Amino acid sequence: MRKVISILHHPLPQEGGRLAEEAGFGWHFRSAKALVKHGGYKAIAARPGEGPRTAYKAIDGVAVVLTSSANLSPSPRIWKWSWMSSALVEFAEEAVKRGFLPYVHEYRALNSELVIRRIAGHPVILQHHGSLPPSRFGLRGPLGFVNELSKLRRERYLRRIRGAFFVLNEREKSYLENVLNVDAEVVVRTMAVDFDELKPPSDEERVCIRKGTGVNDDAVVLTTYVGVFGEELSGVKGAQHLLRIWRGLRSRFKEKVAMIVSGVGEPYLSALRRAGVLAHRWLPHSDYVKLVKASDTYFLPATSAYSYGGIGVAVMEAMAMGVPVVSSTLREFPEPDRIKDIGVMTEYVDDEEALREFIDALMYVIENRELYKPWTIRELGRKYYSWESFVRDFDNVARKL
């Protein structure tokens, strides 16, 4: 039996008093679960916990391990990913000795570096989750300088990796191959979503969901998620543009349009609500999925700061539910000639002109939404973003290591 240890570098908050993994969260866990279900792997999902002891629990066929760890920073405002776990490093090393293939999520992180250094010489698959290469520009104070120096140090050991990199986009692939000249295979392979769970709604289901939101039955509903994990408010997904977008749509469609937003913190949350937007700080995933499912359009006004973030998981979920998409991240879709069947690809929303064009694109999809076929959108997404496609690509790479 093939064996994999899927490693996440940071702790996760509990969900309703349960481990995040019990609620289905954590990319280390989701990918491990998919490898068990669709690939027949024996899998461990390991990450730092927030306690002094290592804990174990079997969840959905995956052995979940939370190792003891220590937080090196008094505040996430100083250092976002500041947990260090020597126990995670030791556990990963022992698993590799027992024949487990290490699959490390986000290779530009402290715990990931410590794990990779310990298992140097063994085949490994490293997963990109949107981190940017180091840069000499845009450094903000001494902490920014130290962060970039850390990245530069890590880039050196990336050159010596035996195995493969899974990256979110062609820019990171080009950087690894042509700038770092890594000695490993580089594959554009994103995370995935559950196409068995996410499907286009029936007419009856759609009406039922809308009744619970207070949205008029005949309103055109647009939905977005602009949150960034571990941050109260981030502009990389275009949260700062939402009020302008809303006002532009209302000027054209009046009360015939509604907007649902999640992933925003105060004071922006209150400002959106005062303007008439149905805004939420955070929603349970099941509630969020229902809202997207009953929407007419999903949109993401991402800026170029998100250019290493790939197509985006929320966009994949919208596609699984057959919802047309307006986003700058559609440029990452592998079949450019089929983007027109999914929605509209825009420029990154970095300036006034790009914002106007983004609003125009939303208006176009609203006025021509009958052109977009839910099951066509879904099948295009399934080809590249289902867990079955992920396991197929993982298998193809793992067999060569």
DRENDO-1510 file (C-alpha; in Angstrom, 1 decimal, always signed):
<recs>
REC; n; res; u; v; w
REC; 1; MET; +0.0; +0.0; +0.0 .
REC; 2; ARG; +1.3; +3.5; -0.9 .
REC; 3; LYS; +1.8; +5.7; +2.1 .
REC; 4; VAL; +1.8; +9.5; +2.4 .
REC; 5; ILE; +2.3; +12.0; +5.2 .
REC; 6; SER; +0.6; +15.3; +4.4 .
REC; 7; ILE; +2.1; +18.1; +6.5 .
REC; 8; LEU; +0.7; +21.6; +7.3 .
REC; 9; HIS; +3.0; +24.2; +8.9 .
REC; 10; HIS; +0.6; +26.0; +11.1 .
REC; 11; PRO; -2.1; +25.3; +13.8 .
REC; 12; LEU; -5.8; +25.6; +12.9 .
REC; 13; PRO; -8.6; +26.9; +15.1 .
REC; 14; GLN; -11.2; +24.6; +16.4 .
REC; 15; GLU; -14.6; +24.5; +14.7 .
REC; 16; GLY; -17.6; +24.4; +17.1 .
REC; 17; GLY; -15.4; +22.7; +19.8 .
REC; 18; ARG; -14.1; +20.1; +17.4 .
REC; 19; LEU; -10.8; +19.8; +15.6 .
REC; 20; ALA; -10.7; +21.6; +12.3 .
REC; 21; GLU; -10.2; +18.3; +10.6 .
REC; 22; GLU; -13.4; +16.9; +12.1 .
REC; 23; ALA; -15.2; +19.7; +10.4 .
REC; 24; GLY; -13.4; +18.9; +7.1 .
REC; 25; PHE; -10.9; +21.8; +7.2 .
REC; 26; GLY; -7.1; +21.9; +6.5 .
REC; 27; TRP; -5.6; +21.3; +3.1 .
REC; 28; HIS; -3.2; +18.7; +4.6 .
REC; 29; PHE; -6.3; +16.8; +5.8 .
REC; 30; ARG; -8.5; +17.3; +2.7 .
REC; 31; SER; -5.7; +16.1; +0.4 .
REC; 32; ALA; -4.9; +13.2; +2.6 .
REC; 33; LYS; -8.6; +12.2; +2.8 .
REC; 34; ALA; -8.8; +12.4; -1.1 .
REC; 35; LEU; -5.7; +10.2; -1.4 .
REC; 36; VAL; -7.3; +7.6; +0.9 .
REC; 37; LYS; -10.7; +7.7; -0.8 .
REC; 38; HIS; -9.7; +7.9; -4.5 .
REC; 39; GLY; -6.2; +6.5; -4.5 .
REC; 40; GLY; -6.2; +3.8; -1.9 .
REC; 41; TYR; -3.3; +5.4; +0.1 .
REC; 42; LYS; -2.6; +5.0; +3.8 .
REC; 43; ALA; -2.4; +8.6; +4.9 .
REC; 44; ILE; -1.3; +10.7; +7.9 .
REC; 45; ALA; -2.3; +14.4; +8.1 .
REC; 46; ALA; +0.1; +16.2; +10.5 .
REC; 47; ARG; +0.3; +19.8; +11.8 .
REC; 48; PRO; +1.3; +21.7; +14.9 .
REC; 49; GLY; -1.3; +21.9; +17.7 .
REC; 50; GLU; -1.5; +24.6; +20.2 .
REC; 51; GLY; -0.8; +22.5; +23.3 .
REC; 52; PRO; +2.2; +21.0; +25.0 .
REC; 53; ARG; +1.5; +17.4; +24.0 .
REC; 54; THR; +1.1; +15.5; +20.7 .
REC; 55; ALA; -2.4; +14.3; +20.0 .
REC; 56; TYR; -3.7; +11.6; +17.6 .
REC; 57; LYS; -7.2; +11.0; +16.2 .
REC; 58; ALA; -8.5; +8.9; +13.3 .
REC; 59; ILE; -10.9; +10.9; +11.1 .
REC; 60; ASP; -12.4; +9.6; +7.8 .
REC; 61; GLY; -9.7; +7.0; +7.3 .
REC; 62; VAL; -6.9; +9.5; +8.0 .
REC; 63; ALA; -4.6; +9.4; +11.0 .
REC; 64; VAL; -4.6; +13.0; +12.2 .
REC; 65; VAL; -1.6; +14.1; +14.3 .
REC; 66; LEU; -1.3; +17.4; +16.2 .
REC; 67; THR; +2.3; +17.8; +17.4 .
REC; 68; SER; +3.3; +20.0; +20.4 .
REC; 69; SER; +4.5; +23.4; +19.4 .
REC; 70; ALA; +5.5; +26.9; +20.7 .
REC; 71; ASN; +4.5; +30.3; +19.4 .
REC; 72; LEU; +7.5; +32.5; +18.8 .
REC; 73; SER; +5.6; +35.8; +18.4 .
REC; 74; PRO; +3.3; +37.6; +20.9 .
REC; 75; SER; +1.0; +38.8; +18.1 .
REC; 76; PRO; +0.1; +37.7; +14.6 .
REC; 77; ARG; +0.4; +41.4; +13.6 .
REC; 78; ILE; +4.1; +41.0; +14.1 .
REC; 79; TRP; +4.5; +37.5; +12.6 .
REC; 80; LYS; +1.6; +35.7; +11.1 .
REC; 81; TRP; +3.0; +32.2; +10.9 .
REC; 82; SER; +5.1; +32.1; +14.1 .
REC; 83; TRP; +4.5; +28.6; +15.5 .
REC; 84; MET; +7.5; +26.3; +15.6 .
REC; 85; SER; +7.2; +22.6; +16.2 .
REC; 86; SER; +10.4; +20.5; +16.7 .
REC; 87; ALA; +8.0; +17.6; +17.4 .
REC; 88; LEU; +6.5; +17.9; +13.9 .
REC; 89; VAL; +10.0; +17.7; +12.4 .
REC; 90; GLU; +10.8; +14.6; +14.4 .
REC; 91; PHE; +7.5; +12.9; +13.6 .
REC; 92; ALA; +7.9; +13.6; +9.9 .
REC; 93; GLU; +11.4; +12.2; +9.9 .
REC; 94; GLU; +10.2; +9.0; +11.6 .
REC; 95; ALA; +7.3; +8.6; +9.1 .
REC; 96; VAL; +9.7; +9.0; +6.2 .
REC; 97; LYS; +11.9; +6.2; +7.7 .
REC; 98; ARG; +8.8; +4.0; +7.7 .
REC; 99; GLY; +8.2; +4.6; +4.0 .
REC; 100; PHE; +5.7; +7.5; +4.0 .
REC; 101; LEU; +6.1; +9.9; +1.1 .
REC; 102; PRO; +6.2; +13.5; +2.6 .
REC; 103; TYR; +3.8; +16.0; +1.0 .
REC; 104; VAL; +4.6; +19.4; +2.5 .
REC; 105; HIS; +2.1; +22.3; +2.2 .
REC; 106; GLU; +3.5; +25.7; +1.6 .
REC; 107; TYR; +7.3; +25.5; +1.2 .
REC; 108; ARG; +8.1; +29.1; +2.2 .
REC; 109; ALA; +7.3; +28.7; +5.9 .
REC; 110; LEU; +9.3; +28.1; +9.0 .
REC; 111; ASN; +8.0; +24.6; +10.0 .
REC; 112; SER; +8.1; +23.5; +6.3 .
REC; 113; GLU; +11.8; +24.5; +6.1 .
REC; 114; LEU; +12.6; +22.6; +9.3 .
REC; 115; VAL; +10.9; +19.5; +8.0 .
REC; 116; ILE; +12.5; +19.7; +4.6 .
REC; 117; ARG; +16.0; +20.2; +6.0 .
REC; 118; ARG; +15.6; +17.1; +8.3 .
REC; 119; ILE; +14.5; +14.8; +5.4 .
REC; 120; ALA; +16.9; +16.2; +2.8 .
REC; 121; GLY; +17.9; +13.5; +0.4 .
REC; 122; HIS; +14.5; +11.8; +0.5 .
REC; 123; PRO; +11.9; +12.2; -2.3 .
REC; 124; VAL; +9.3; +14.8; -1.4 .
REC; 125; ILE; +6.3; +16.7; -3.0 .
REC; 126; LEU; +6.1; +20.3; -2.0 .
REC; 127; GLN; +2.8; +22.2; -2.4 .
REC; 128; HIS; +2.6; +25.9; -3.2 .
REC; 129; HIS; -0.2; +27.8; -1.6 .
REC; 130; GLY; +0.3; +31.3; -3.0 .
REC; 131; SER; +3.5; +32.5; -1.4 .
REC; 132; LEU; +5.5; +35.0; -3.4 .
REC; 133; PRO; +9.2; +34.6; -4.2 .
REC; 134; PRO; +11.6; +36.9; -2.3 .
REC; 135; SER; +11.9; +40.5; -3.5 .
REC; 136; ARG; +14.3; +43.4; -2.9 .
REC; 137; PHE; +11.5; +45.8; -3.4 .
REC; 138; GLY; +8.6; +46.9; -1.2 .
REC; 139; LEU; +10.3; +46.0; +2.0 .
REC; 140; ARG; +8.4; +47.6; +5.0 .
REC; 141; GLY; +10.7; +48.1; +7.9 .
REC; 142; PRO; +13.0; +45.7; +9.7 .
REC; 143; LEU; +10.5; +42.9; +9.9 .
REC; 144; GLY; +9.9; +43.0; +6.2 .
REC; 145; PHE; +13.7; +42.9; +5.6 .
REC; 146; VAL; +14.1; +39.9; +7.9 .
REC; 147; ASN; +11.2; +38.1; +6.2 .
REC; 148; GLU; +12.8; +38.5; +2.8 .
REC; 149; LEU; +16.1; +37.3; +4.1 .
REC; 150; SER; +14.4; +34.2; +5.4 .
REC; 151; LYS; +12.8; +33.6; +2.0 .
REC; 152; LEU; +16.2; +34.0; +0.3 .
REC; 153; ARG; +17.7; +31.4; +2.6 .
REC; 154; ARG; +14.8; +29.0; +1.8 .
REC; 155; GLU; +15.2; +29.5; -1.9 .
REC; 156; ARG; +18.7; +28.0; -1.7 .
REC; 157; TYR; +17.5; +24.7; -0.3 .
REC; 158; LEU; +14.6; +24.5; -2.8 .
REC; 159; ARG; +17.2; +24.2; -5.5 .
REC; 160; ARG; +18.3; +20.9; -4.0 .
REC; 161; ILE; +14.9; +19.3; -3.6 .
REC; 162; ARG; +14.6; +15.7; -4.8 .
REC; 163; GLY; +11.0; +15.1; -6.0 .
REC; 164; ALA; +8.4; +17.6; -7.3 .
REC; 165; PHE; +6.7; +20.9; -6.7 .
REC; 166; PHE; +3.0; +21.4; -7.1 .
REC; 167; VAL; +2.4; +25.1; -7.9 .
REC; 168; LEU; -0.7; +27.2; -8.4 .
REC; 169; ASN; +0.2; +29.0; -11.6 .
REC; 170; GLU; +2.6; +29.3; -14.5 .
REC; 171; ARG; +4.5; +32.3; -12.9 .
REC; 172; GLU; +5.7; +30.2; -9.9 .
REC; 173; LYS; +6.5; +27.4; -12.3 .
REC; 174; SER; +8.6; +29.7; -14.5 .
REC; 175; TYR; +10.3; +31.2; -11.4 .
REC; 176; LEU; +11.3; +27.8; -10.0 .
REC; 177; GLU; +12.5; +26.4; -13.4 .
REC; 178; ASN; +14.1; +29.5; -14.9 .
REC; 179; VAL; +15.3; +31.6; -12.0 .
REC; 180; LEU; +16.0; +29.1; -9.3 .
REC; 181; ASN; +16.8; +26.3; -11.8 .
REC; 182; VAL; +15.4; +23.7; -9.4 .
REC; 183; ASP; +16.4; +20.1; -9.9 .
REC; 184; ALA; +12.9; +18.7; -9.4 .
REC; 185; GLU; +9.8; +18.4; -11.6 .
REC; 186; VAL; +7.4; +21.4; -11.4 .
REC; 187; VAL; +3.7; +20.8; -12.1 .
REC; 188; VAL; +0.8; +23.3; -12.1 .
REC; 189; ARG; -1.5; +21.5; -9.6 .
REC; 190; THR; -3.9; +23.4; -7.4 .
REC; 191; MET; -5.9; +22.1; -4.5 .
REC; 192; ALA; -9.3; +20.8; -5.3 .
REC; 193; VAL; -13.0; +20.8; -4.2 .
REC; 194; ASP; -15.6; +18.0; -3.7 .
REC; 195; PHE; -17.7; +17.8; -6.8 .
REC; 196; ASP; -19.8; +15.1; -5.2 .
REC; 197; GLU; -20.8; +17.5; -2.5 .
REC; 198; LEU; -21.2; +20.6; -4.7 .
REC; 199; LYS; -23.7; +20.5; -7.4 .
REC; 200; PRO; -26.1; +23.0; -9.2 .
REC; 201; PRO; -29.3; +23.4; -7.3 .
REC; 202; SER; -32.8; +22.4; -8.5 .
REC; 203; ASP; -35.3; +25.2; -9.0 .
REC; 204; GLU; -37.0; +24.2; -5.8 .
REC; 205; GLU; -33.8; +24.2; -3.8 .
REC; 206; ARG; -32.8; +27.6; -5.2 .
REC; 207; VAL; -36.2; +29.2; -4.2 .
REC; 208; CYS; -35.9; +27.6; -0.7 .
REC; 209; ILE; -32.4; +29.0; -0.1 .
REC; 210; ARG; -33.4; +32.5; -1.3 .
REC; 211; LYS; -36.4; +32.6; +1.0 .
REC; 212; GLY; -34.0; +32.2; +3.9 .
REC; 213; THR; -31.8; +35.2; +2.9 .
REC; 214; GLY; -34.5; +37.9; +2.5 .
REC; 215; VAL; -33.6; +38.4; -1.1 .
REC; 216; ASN; -36.4; +39.0; -3.6 .
REC; 217; ASP; -37.2; +36.1; -5.8 .
REC; 218; ASP; -36.7; +38.0; -8.9 .
REC; 219; ALA; -33.4; +39.8; -7.8 .
REC; 220; VAL; -30.1; +39.0; -9.5 .
REC; 221; VAL; -27.8; +37.8; -6.8 .
REC; 222; LEU; -24.0; +38.2; -6.8 .
REC; 223; THR; -21.8; +36.6; -4.2 .
REC; 224; THR; -18.1; +36.8; -3.3 .
REC; 225; TYR; -15.7; +35.7; -0.6 .
REC; 226; VAL; -12.8; +38.1; +0.0 .
REC; 227; GLY; -11.4; +36.7; +3.3 .
REC; 228; VAL; -7.8; +35.7; +3.8 .
REC; 229; PHE; -7.0; +33.1; +6.5 .
REC; 230; GLY; -5.6; +34.7; +9.6 .
REC; 231; GLU; -6.3; +38.3; +8.6 .
REC; 232; GLU; -9.2; +40.6; +9.7 .
REC; 233; LEU; -9.3; +42.5; +6.4 .
REC; 234; SER; -7.1; +42.0; +3.3 .
REC; 235; GLY; -7.1; +43.9; +0.0 .
REC; 236; VAL; -5.6; +41.3; -2.2 .
REC; 237; LYS; -9.0; +39.9; -3.2 .
REC; 238; GLY; -10.4; +43.4; -3.8 .
REC; 239; ALA; -12.4; +44.0; -0.6 .
REC; 240; GLN; -11.7; +47.7; -0.9 .
REC; 241; HIS; -13.6; +47.8; -4.3 .
REC; 242; LEU; -16.8; +46.3; -3.1 .
REC; 243; LEU; -18.7; +49.5; -2.3 .
REC; 244; ARG; -17.8; +51.0; -5.6 .
REC; 245; ILE; -18.9; +47.8; -7.4 .
REC; 246; TRP; -22.2; +47.8; -5.4 .
REC; 247; ARG; -23.0; +51.4; -6.2 .
REC; 248; GLY; -22.2; +50.9; -9.9 .
REC; 249; LEU; -24.6; +47.9; -10.1 .
REC; 250; ARG; -27.3; +49.7; -8.2 .
REC; 251; SER; -27.2; +52.7; -10.5 .
REC; 252; ARG; -28.0; +50.3; -13.4 .
REC; 253; PHE; -30.3; +47.7; -11.9 .
REC; 254; LYS; -31.8; +49.5; -8.8 .
REC; 255; GLU; -33.5; +47.0; -6.5 .
REC; 256; LYS; -33.2; +44.2; -9.1 .
REC; 257; VAL; -29.7; +43.3; -7.9 .
REC; 258; ALA; -28.5; +42.0; -4.5 .
REC; 259; MET; -24.9; +41.4; -3.3 .
REC; 260; ILE; -23.8; +38.9; -0.7 .
REC; 261; VAL; -20.3; +39.3; +0.7 .
REC; 262; SER; -18.4; +37.2; +3.3 .
REC; 263; GLY; -14.9; +37.4; +4.7 .
REC; 264; VAL; -14.8; +41.1; +5.8 .
REC; 265; GLY; -14.1; +42.6; +9.2 .
REC; 266; GLU; -14.9; +45.8; +10.9 .
REC; 267; PRO; -15.3; +48.7; +10.2 .
REC; 268; TYR; -15.8; +47.7; +6.5 .
REC; 269; LEU; -18.5; +45.2; +7.5 .
REC; 270; SER; -20.7; +47.9; +8.9 .
REC; 271; ALA; -20.2; +50.2; +6.0 .
REC; 272; LEU; -21.3; +47.5; +3.5 .
REC; 273; ARG; -24.4; +46.7; +5.6 .
REC; 274; ARG; -25.4; +50.4; +5.7 .
REC; 275; ALA; -25.1; +50.5; +1.9 .
REC; 276; GLY; -27.5; +47.6; +1.6 .
REC; 277; VAL; -25.1; +44.7; +1.0 .
REC; 278; LEU; -25.7; +41.4; +2.8 .
REC; 279; ALA; -22.3; +41.3; +4.4 .
REC; 280; HIS; -20.8; +38.7; +6.8 .
REC; 281; ARG; -17.6; +38.5; +8.7 .
REC; 282; TRP; -17.5; +34.7; +8.5 .
REC; 283; LEU; -20.0; +32.0; +7.6 .
REC; 284; PRO; -19.9; +28.2; +8.3 .
REC; 285; HIS; -18.9; +26.6; +5.0 .
REC; 286; SER; -22.2; +24.8; +4.6 .
REC; 287; ASP; -24.1; +28.2; +4.9 .
REC; 288; TYR; -21.7; +29.9; +2.5 .
REC; 289; VAL; -22.1; +27.1; -0.1 .
REC; 290; LYS; -25.9; +27.5; +0.0 .
REC; 291; LEU; -25.6; +31.2; -0.7 .
REC; 292; VAL; -23.3; +30.6; -3.7 .
REC; 293; LYS; -25.5; +27.8; -4.9 .
REC; 294; ALA; -28.5; +30.2; -5.1 .
REC; 295; SER; -26.6; +33.0; -6.8 .
REC; 296; ASP; -26.6; +34.1; -10.3 .
REC; 297; THR; -23.0; +35.1; -10.5 .
REC; 298; TYR; -19.8; +34.7; -8.4 .
REC; 299; PHE; -17.3; +37.5; -8.6 .
REC; 300; LEU; -13.8; +38.1; -7.4 .
REC; 301; PRO; -12.2; +41.6; -8.0 .
REC; 302; ALA; -8.7; +40.3; -7.2 .
REC; 303; THR; -5.7; +42.7; -7.4 .
REC; 304; SER; -2.3; +41.8; -8.8 .
REC; 305; ALA; -1.2; +41.1; -5.2 .
REC; 306; TYR; -3.1; +37.9; -5.6 .
REC; 307; SER; -1.3; +36.9; -8.8 .
REC; 308; TYR; +0.4; +34.0; -7.1 .
REC; 309; GLY; -2.8; +32.8; -5.6 .
REC; 310; GLY; -4.0; +30.7; -8.5 .
REC; 311; ILE; -7.6; +30.5; -9.7 .
REC; 312; GLY; -8.9; +30.4; -6.1 .
REC; 313; VAL; -10.8; +27.7; -4.2 .
REC; 314; ALA; -14.0; +29.8; -4.0 .
REC; 315; VAL; -14.0; +30.1; -7.8 .
REC; 316; MET; -13.6; +26.3; -8.1 .
REC; 317; GLU; -16.6; +25.9; -5.7 .
REC; 318; ALA; -18.7; +28.2; -7.8 .
REC; 319; MET; -17.8; +26.3; -10.9 .
REC; 320; ALA; -18.8; +23.0; -9.2 .
REC; 321; MET; -22.2; +24.5; -8.5 .
REC; 322; GLY; -22.6; +25.8; -12.1 .
REC; 323; VAL; -22.4; +29.5; -11.2 .
REC; 324; PRO; -20.9; +31.8; -13.8 .
REC; 325; VAL; -17.8; +33.6; -12.7 .
REC; 326; VAL; -16.3; +37.1; -13.2 .
REC; 327; SER; -12.7; +37.2; -12.0 .
REC; 328; SER; -9.2; +38.2; -12.9 .
REC; 329; THR; -8.1; +34.8; -11.7 .
REC; 330; LEU; -9.8; +33.0; -14.6 .
REC; 331; ARG; -6.6; +33.6; -16.5 .
REC; 332; GLU; -5.3; +30.5; -14.6 .
REC; 333; PHE; -7.9; +28.2; -16.2 .
REC; 334; PRO; -6.0; +25.7; -18.4 .
REC; 335; GLU; -8.3; +26.0; -21.4 .
REC; 336; PRO; -8.3; +29.7; -22.4 .
REC; 337; ASP; -10.7; +29.2; -25.3 .
REC; 338; ARG; -13.4; +27.9; -22.9 .
REC; 339; ILE; -13.3; +30.7; -20.4 .
REC; 340; LYS; -16.1; +32.3; -22.3 .
REC; 341; ASP; -18.3; +29.4; -21.2 .
REC; 342; ILE; -17.5; +29.9; -17.6 .
REC; 343; GLY; -17.9; +33.7; -17.3 .
REC; 344; VAL; -15.6; +36.7; -17.9 .
REC; 345; MET; -11.9; +37.0; -17.2 .
REC; 346; THR; -10.9; +40.6; -16.3 .
REC; 347; GLU; -7.7; +42.4; -15.6 .
REC; 348; TYR; -6.4; +42.6; -12.1 .
REC; 349; VAL; -8.4; +45.4; -10.4 .
REC; 350; ASP; -5.4; +47.7; -9.6 .
REC; 351; ASP; -6.7; +51.1; -10.9 .
REC; 352; GLU; -9.8; +53.0; -11.8 .
REC; 353; GLU; -9.9; +51.8; -15.4 .
REC; 354; ALA; -9.7; +48.2; -14.4 .
REC; 355; LEU; -12.4; +48.7; -11.8 .
REC; 356; ARG; -14.8; +50.3; -14.4 .
REC; 357; GLU; -14.1; +47.3; -16.7 .
REC; 358; PHE; -14.8; +44.9; -13.9 .
REC; 359; ILE; -18.1; +46.5; -13.2 .
REC; 360; ASP; -18.9; +46.4; -16.9 .
REC; 361; ALA; -18.1; +42.7; -17.0 .
REC; 362; LEU; -20.5; +42.0; -14.1 .
REC; 363; MET; -23.2; +44.0; -15.9 .
REC; 364; TYR; -22.6; +41.9; -19.1 .
REC; 365; VAL; -23.0; +38.6; -17.2 .
REC; 366; ILE; -26.1; +39.8; -15.4 .
REC; 367; GLU; -27.7; +40.9; -18.7 .
REC; 368; ASN; -26.6; +37.7; -20.5 .
REC; 369; ARG; -26.8; +35.1; -17.8 .
REC; 370; GLU; -29.0; +32.8; -19.9 .
REC; 371; LEU; -25.9; +32.2; -22.0 .
REC; 372; TYR; -24.1; +30.3; -19.2 .
REC; 373; LYS; -25.1; +26.7; -18.8 .
REC; 374; PRO; -24.6; +25.4; -15.2 .
REC; 375; TRP; -23.7; +21.8; -16.1 .
REC; 376; THR; -21.2; +23.0; -18.8 .
REC; 377; ILE; -19.5; +25.2; -16.2 .
REC; 378; ARG; -19.5; +22.3; -13.7 .
REC; 379; GLU; -17.9; +19.8; -16.2 .
REC; 380; LEU; -15.2; +22.2; -17.2 .
REC; 381; GLY; -14.3; +22.6; -13.5 .
REC; 382; ARG; -14.4; +18.9; -12.8 .
REC; 383; LYS; -11.7; +18.2; -15.3 .
REC; 384; TYR; -9.1; +20.2; -13.4 .
REC; 385; TYR; -10.4; +20.9; -9.8 .
REC; 386; SER; -12.0; +17.7; -8.6 .
REC; 387; TRP; -10.3; +15.5; -6.0 .
REC; 388; GLU; -10.3; +12.7; -8.5 .
REC; 389; SER; -8.2; +14.9; -10.9 .
REC; 390; PHE; -5.9; +15.8; -7.9 .
REC; 391; VAL; -5.3; +12.2; -7.0 .
REC; 392; ARG; -4.6; +11.3; -10.7 .
REC; 393; ASP; -1.9; +14.0; -10.9 .
REC; 394; PHE; -0.5; +13.1; -7.5 .
REC; 395; ASP; -0.3; +9.5; -8.5 .
REC; 396; ASN; +1.5; +10.3; -11.8 .
REC; 397; VAL; +4.2; +12.3; -10.0 .
REC; 398; ALA; +4.5; +9.9; -6.9 .
REC; 399; ARG; +5.1; +6.9; -9.1 .
REC; 400; LYS; +8.2; +8.6; -10.6 .
REC; 401; LEU; +9.8; +9.4; -7.3 .
</recs>
